[in-house]
């Protein structure tokens, strides 16, 4: 599988880097949140509000399970919580090269301050929520990824160059 799977915390730039990377490689670009919203004709916020997080996690797992054996020449960006669910990291590694976009907690906090689109951060102290999730998730991302690419203070093109070079795909 020559697909590239981008994982990382909310706000690390998976969608924008993913779209740019796909364009450079002439690949398709796909994002699990967008696929779920399209397939179920609802927003992620609505799914969380009505059915809850557990139900959303099942949709995420079903979405990537369905991709196995079907996805080719694709850059896939996945929601920040998807690799955390047991078994999903293995599925992602079956789909392609898994790249962790590693962004510092400070940058994430800066980017997500005032965010209203992400149900996991709504209500209460956003910084505290980010701290808790970050501690839990960062090691899982590291373990799930074939390669880790740092993003702080870098231009998207520079990050894309590094991914292409380290994976060895031909644009
Ligand atoms: C989530 C991240 C979101 C989205 C949902 C839950 C998470 O995607 O899937 O709000 O658990 O980290 P992004 O990582 O693209 O923001």
Boltz pocket constraint, residues with backbone or C-beta under 6 A from the ligand:
constraints:
  - pocket:
      binder: B
      contacts: [[A, 8], [A, 9], [A, 10], [A, 11], [A, 14], [A, 33], [A, 44], [A, 78], [A, 79], [A, 80], [A, 81], [A, 82], [A, 117], [A, 118], [A, 119], [A, 120]]
      max_distance: 6.0
